[in-house]
Amino acid sequence: MIIGLLTAVAASACYGTGSVLQAVGSRKSARREAAESSTTGVTQHGGPSLSSTAKAAVTWEFMVGTVLDFVGFGLGALAARMLPLFLSQTVISANLVITAVLSIKLLGIRLSRAEWSSIAVVCAALVLLATAAGPEGSGHTPIAAHWWLLVASVVLIGGGILIVRLLGGRAAILAGLLSGLGFGALGVGVRVLNGVDPFHLPSLLGDPALYAILVAGIGGMYLHTVALQIGSVNGATAALVVGETVVPGILGVLWLGDASRPGFAWVAVLGFVVAVAGAVAVAWFGEPEPELGADGAGTAEAGERPTEVAAR
């Protein structure tokens, strides 16, 4: 349990740091497109084009952030095998707290009293969850369920990309929710994956859950990048937290056999609800912060909040 918790915290730290660096890279790329009066940076509906998303992804800040995301993915996958999903996914989603704190230094922002209060709430809720969590379920499921997970991942990501491109700039919250659901499907896939313990390569390669992980992970990262590029996305960040924690947490209990310690079920439920609410609050509250110029200097962008920028 302790090793699993430390692994989840390390994954959260990687994701949180990566988000701040990706935010810087995405914003620099978007400003460069605007400065060049580029008409190829958006679709006809106002959303970011594939080319503009690709340009954001090749800035050095974004690439370093992406490396940290991959490290976080590996650590998060390991945590999902060692902890109940309602605990591992919630700890990982607390990367919003790390993002907010790191933004003080890296993005030159100030946290509001409401944000500090929300961070304290999340930390307290995680203590409740860690206290109440029992052993994780076995993860043994019929292979048909693995196929259903793959189909659901393809429909979720494929349909999400299509809808986001049609809705354009209005799709920030939807992109955040769909990326969160993708990351949640990834967590479920890691838990049920065959051929891992003991390691057996043919079983691993023949498991549809492996391809569900790839589809959900890559697709979720793309949708998250799109959300980073679409205006004010505080609501999208909150939606990502809900999608990444609530759905896999429920599936872990109902489908995979995750449970709390005897007599601590109410503590687990309370900690889970409060942690998600606190993470949403961290994404929602904040003060305007300076926008980074092309040289990294700050200029104010009216109406933006620190977590909006950190999630962009």
C-alpha positions as CSV (number, residue, x, y, z in Angstrom):
1,M,0.0,0.0,0.0
2,I,2.8,2.5,1.0
3,I,4.8,1.8,-2.2
4,G,1.6,2.2,-4.3
5,L,0.8,5.5,-2.7
6,L,4.3,6.8,-3.2
7,T,4.2,5.7,-6.8
8,A,0.8,7.5,-7.4
9,V,2.2,10.6,-5.7
10,A,5.3,10.5,-8.0
11,A,3.0,10.1,-11.0
12,S,0.9,13.1,-9.9
13,A,4.1,15.2,-9.6
14,C,5.2,14.3,-13.1
15,Y,1.8,15.1,-14.5
16,G,1.5,18.4,-12.6
17,T,5.0,19.6,-13.7
18,G,4.4,18.4,-17.2
19,S,1.1,20.4,-17.4
20,V,2.8,23.7,-16.5
21,L,5.5,23.1,-19.1
22,Q,2.9,22.1,-21.7
23,A,1.0,25.2,-20.9
24,V,4.0,27.4,-21.6
25,G,4.7,25.7,-24.9
26,S,1.0,25.7,-26.0
27,R,0.6,29.4,-25.3
28,K,3.8,30.4,-27.0
29,S,2.8,28.4,-30.1
30,A,-0.7,30.0,-30.1
31,R,0.8,33.5,-29.8
32,R,3.2,32.8,-32.6
33,E,0.3,31.7,-34.9
34,A,-1.6,34.9,-34.0
35,A,1.4,37.1,-34.6
36,E,1.9,35.6,-38.0
37,S,-1.9,36.2,-38.7
38,S,-2.0,32.5,-39.6
39,T,-5.3,31.2,-41.0
40,T,-4.2,27.6,-40.8
41,G,-4.2,27.5,-37.0
42,V,-7.9,27.0,-36.6
43,T,-10.7,25.0,-38.2
44,Q,-13.7,26.6,-39.8
45,H,-15.5,26.2,-36.5
46,G,-12.8,28.0,-34.5
47,G,-11.0,25.0,-33.0
48,P,-7.3,24.4,-33.3
49,S,-6.2,22.6,-36.4
50,L,-4.1,19.5,-36.5
51,S,-1.2,21.6,-37.7
52,S,-1.4,24.1,-34.9
53,T,-1.6,21.3,-32.4
54,A,1.5,19.7,-33.9
55,K,3.3,23.1,-33.7
56,A,2.5,23.4,-30.0
57,A,3.8,19.8,-29.5
58,V,7.3,20.6,-30.9
59,T,8.2,23.4,-28.6
60,W,10.9,22.4,-26.1
61,E,8.7,23.1,-23.1
62,F,5.9,21.0,-24.5
63,M,8.3,18.1,-25.3
64,V,9.8,18.1,-21.8
65,G,6.3,18.2,-20.4
66,T,5.3,15.3,-22.6
67,V,8.3,13.2,-21.4
68,L,7.2,13.8,-17.9
69,D,3.7,12.7,-18.9
70,F,5.1,9.4,-20.2
71,V,7.0,8.9,-17.0
72,G,3.8,9.8,-15.1
73,F,1.9,7.3,-17.2
74,G,4.3,4.5,-16.3
75,L,4.1,5.3,-12.6
76,G,0.4,5.7,-12.8
77,A,0.0,2.4,-14.5
78,L,2.1,0.8,-11.8
79,A,0.0,2.5,-9.1
80,A,-3.2,1.3,-10.7
81,R,-2.0,-2.3,-10.3
82,M,-1.2,-1.8,-6.6
83,L,-4.0,0.3,-5.3
84,P,-7.8,0.5,-5.6
85,L,-8.7,2.6,-8.6
86,F,-10.7,5.1,-6.5
87,L,-7.5,5.8,-4.6
88,S,-4.9,5.7,-7.3
89,Q,-6.9,7.8,-9.8
90,T,-7.8,10.3,-7.2
91,V,-4.2,10.7,-6.0
92,I,-3.1,11.1,-9.6
93,S,-5.8,13.7,-10.3
94,A,-4.3,15.7,-7.5
95,N,-1.7,16.8,-10.0
96,L,-3.9,20.0,-10.3
97,V,-2.7,20.9,-6.8
98,I,0.9,20.4,-7.9
99,T,0.3,22.4,-11.0
100,A,-1.2,25.3,-9.0
101,V,1.7,25.4,-6.6
102,L,4.4,25.1,-9.3
103,S,2.7,27.9,-11.2
104,I,3.7,30.3,-8.5
105,K,7.3,29.9,-9.6
106,L,7.1,28.9,-13.2
107,L,4.2,31.0,-14.4
108,G,4.7,33.9,-11.9
109,I,1.1,33.7,-10.5
110,R,-0.4,34.2,-7.0
111,L,-2.7,31.7,-5.5
112,S,-5.9,33.1,-4.0
113,R,-7.2,32.2,-0.6
114,A,-9.9,30.1,-2.1
115,E,-7.2,28.1,-4.0
116,W,-5.1,27.5,-0.9
117,S,-8.2,26.4,0.9
118,S,-9.1,24.0,-1.9
119,I,-5.6,22.6,-1.9
120,A,-5.9,22.0,1.9
121,V,-9.2,20.2,1.3
122,V,-7.7,17.9,-1.4
123,C,-4.8,17.0,0.9
124,A,-7.1,16.2,3.8
125,A,-9.4,14.2,1.6
126,L,-6.4,12.1,0.3
127,V,-5.5,11.3,3.9
128,L,-9.0,10.1,4.4
129,L,-8.9,7.9,1.3
130,A,-5.5,6.5,2.2
131,T,-6.8,5.6,5.7
132,A,-10.0,4.0,4.4
133,A,-8.6,2.1,1.3
134,G,-8.5,-1.7,1.5
135,P,-7.0,-4.2,-0.9
136,E,-7.4,-3.7,-4.6
137,G,-9.5,-6.2,-6.5
138,S,-8.1,-9.1,-8.5
139,G,-8.7,-7.4,-11.9
140,H,-9.5,-10.8,-13.5
141,T,-12.3,-10.3,-16.0
142,P,-13.7,-12.2,-19.0
143,I,-11.8,-11.4,-22.3
144,A,-15.2,-10.2,-23.7
145,A,-15.0,-7.3,-21.2
146,H,-11.6,-6.4,-22.6
147,W,-13.1,-6.2,-26.1
148,W,-15.9,-4.0,-24.8
149,L,-13.3,-1.7,-23.2
150,L,-11.5,-1.4,-26.6
151,V,-14.7,-0.7,-28.4
152,A,-15.7,1.9,-25.9
153,S,-12.2,3.6,-26.1
154,V,-12.4,3.8,-29.9
155,V,-15.9,5.2,-29.8
156,L,-15.0,7.7,-27.1
157,I,-11.8,9.0,-28.7
158,G,-12.9,8.8,-32.3
159,G,-16.3,10.4,-31.6
160,G,-14.7,13.0,-29.3
161,I,-12.2,14.1,-32.0
162,L,-15.0,14.5,-34.5
163,I,-17.3,16.4,-32.2
164,V,-14.5,18.7,-30.9
165,R,-13.6,19.6,-34.5
166,L,-17.2,20.3,-35.3
167,L,-17.8,22.4,-32.2
168,G,-14.5,24.2,-32.4
169,G,-13.9,26.9,-29.7
170,R,-17.1,25.9,-27.8
171,A,-15.7,22.4,-27.0
172,A,-13.3,23.2,-24.1
173,I,-15.3,21.5,-21.4
174,L,-16.3,18.6,-23.6
175,A,-12.6,18.1,-24.6
176,G,-11.6,18.1,-21.0
177,L,-14.3,15.6,-20.0
178,L,-13.5,13.2,-22.9
179,S,-9.8,13.4,-22.2
180,G,-10.5,12.6,-18.6
181,L,-12.7,9.6,-19.6
182,G,-9.9,8.5,-21.9
183,F,-7.4,8.6,-19.0
184,G,-9.9,6.8,-16.8
185,A,-10.3,4.0,-19.4
186,L,-6.5,3.8,-19.5
187,G,-6.5,3.1,-15.7
188,V,-9.1,0.4,-16.1
189,G,-7.2,-1.2,-18.9
190,V,-4.0,-1.3,-16.9
191,R,-5.8,-3.0,-14.1
192,V,-7.3,-5.8,-16.2
193,L,-4.4,-6.3,-18.6
194,N,-3.3,-9.9,-19.0
195,G,0.3,-11.1,-19.4
196,V,1.8,-8.7,-16.9
197,D,2.1,-10.7,-13.6
198,P,3.5,-13.2,-14.5
199,F,4.9,-11.6,-17.6
200,H,3.8,-13.5,-20.8
201,L,4.3,-11.6,-24.0
202,P,1.8,-13.6,-26.2
203,S,-0.9,-13.0,-23.7
204,L,0.0,-9.3,-23.4
205,L,0.0,-8.7,-27.2
206,G,-3.2,-10.7,-27.6
207,D,-5.2,-8.8,-25.0
208,P,-7.6,-6.1,-26.4
209,A,-7.1,-4.2,-23.2
210,L,-3.5,-3.3,-24.4
211,Y,-4.9,-1.6,-27.5
212,A,-7.6,0.1,-25.4
213,I,-4.8,1.5,-23.3
214,L,-3.0,2.8,-26.4
215,V,-6.1,4.3,-27.9
216,A,-7.4,5.9,-24.7
217,G,-3.9,7.2,-23.7
218,I,-2.9,8.7,-27.0
219,G,-6.4,10.0,-27.8
220,G,-6.8,11.4,-24.3
221,M,-3.5,13.2,-24.6
222,Y,-4.5,14.7,-28.0
223,L,-7.9,15.9,-26.6
224,H,-6.1,17.3,-23.6
225,T,-3.7,19.2,-25.9
226,V,-6.7,20.6,-27.8
227,A,-8.3,21.7,-24.5
228,L,-5.0,23.5,-23.7
229,Q,-5.4,25.5,-26.9
230,I,-9.1,26.6,-26.5
231,G,-9.6,29.8,-24.6
232,S,-10.5,29.7,-21.0
233,V,-10.6,26.0,-19.8
234,N,-11.1,26.1,-16.1
235,G,-14.3,24.2,-16.6
236,A,-12.6,21.7,-18.9
237,T,-10.0,21.0,-16.3
238,A,-12.7,20.3,-13.7
239,A,-14.4,18.0,-16.2
240,L,-11.1,16.2,-16.8
241,V,-10.8,15.5,-13.0
242,V,-14.4,14.2,-12.9
243,G,-13.9,11.9,-15.9
244,E,-10.5,10.6,-14.7
245,T,-11.7,9.8,-11.2
246,V,-15.4,9.2,-10.8
247,V,-16.0,6.6,-13.7
248,P,-12.9,4.4,-13.0
249,G,-13.5,4.6,-9.3
250,I,-17.0,3.3,-9.7
251,L,-16.0,0.6,-12.1
252,G,-13.2,-0.4,-9.7
253,V,-15.7,-1.0,-7.0
254,L,-18.6,-2.5,-9.0
255,W,-16.6,-4.5,-11.6
256,L,-13.1,-5.2,-10.3
257,G,-13.7,-5.8,-6.6
258,D,-12.0,-2.8,-5.1
259,A,-13.0,-2.2,-1.5
260,S,-12.4,-0.2,1.6
261,R,-11.3,-1.4,5.0
262,P,-14.1,-3.1,7.0
263,G,-16.2,-0.4,8.6
264,F,-14.5,2.4,6.6
265,A,-16.7,2.5,3.6
266,W,-18.3,5.9,4.6
267,V,-14.8,7.3,5.1
268,A,-13.8,6.2,1.6
269,V,-16.9,7.7,0.1
270,L,-16.5,10.9,2.0
271,G,-12.8,11.2,1.0
272,F,-13.5,10.4,-2.6
273,V,-16.3,13.0,-3.0
274,V,-14.4,15.7,-1.1
275,A,-11.2,15.0,-3.1
276,V,-13.0,15.4,-6.4
277,A,-14.8,18.5,-5.2
278,G,-11.6,20.0,-4.0
279,A,-9.8,19.3,-7.2
280,V,-12.6,20.9,-9.2
281,A,-12.4,23.9,-6.9
282,V,-8.6,24.1,-7.5
283,A,-9.4,24.2,-11.2
284,W,-12.1,26.8,-10.8
285,F,-10.8,29.4,-8.4
286,G,-7.9,31.7,-9.0
287,E,-6.7,35.2,-9.7
288,P,-5.7,36.8,-13.0
289,E,-2.0,36.0,-13.8
290,P,0.6,37.4,-16.1
291,E,0.7,36.0,-19.6
292,L,4.1,34.9,-20.7
293,G,5.4,36.9,-23.7
294,A,7.5,35.4,-26.4
295,D,10.6,36.1,-24.3
296,G,9.0,34.7,-21.2
297,A,8.2,38.1,-19.7
298,G,4.8,38.6,-18.2
299,T,1.9,40.7,-19.5
300,A,-1.5,40.5,-18.0
301,E,-4.3,38.7,-19.9
302,A,-7.6,39.9,-18.5
303,G,-9.9,37.4,-17.0
304,E,-7.6,34.5,-16.9
305,R,-7.0,32.4,-13.8
306,P,-3.9,30.5,-12.9
307,T,-5.4,27.0,-13.3
308,E,-6.9,28.1,-16.6
309,V,-3.5,28.8,-17.9
310,A,-1.9,25.8,-16.3
311,A,-4.5,23.7,-18.0
312,R,-3.9,25.2,-21.4
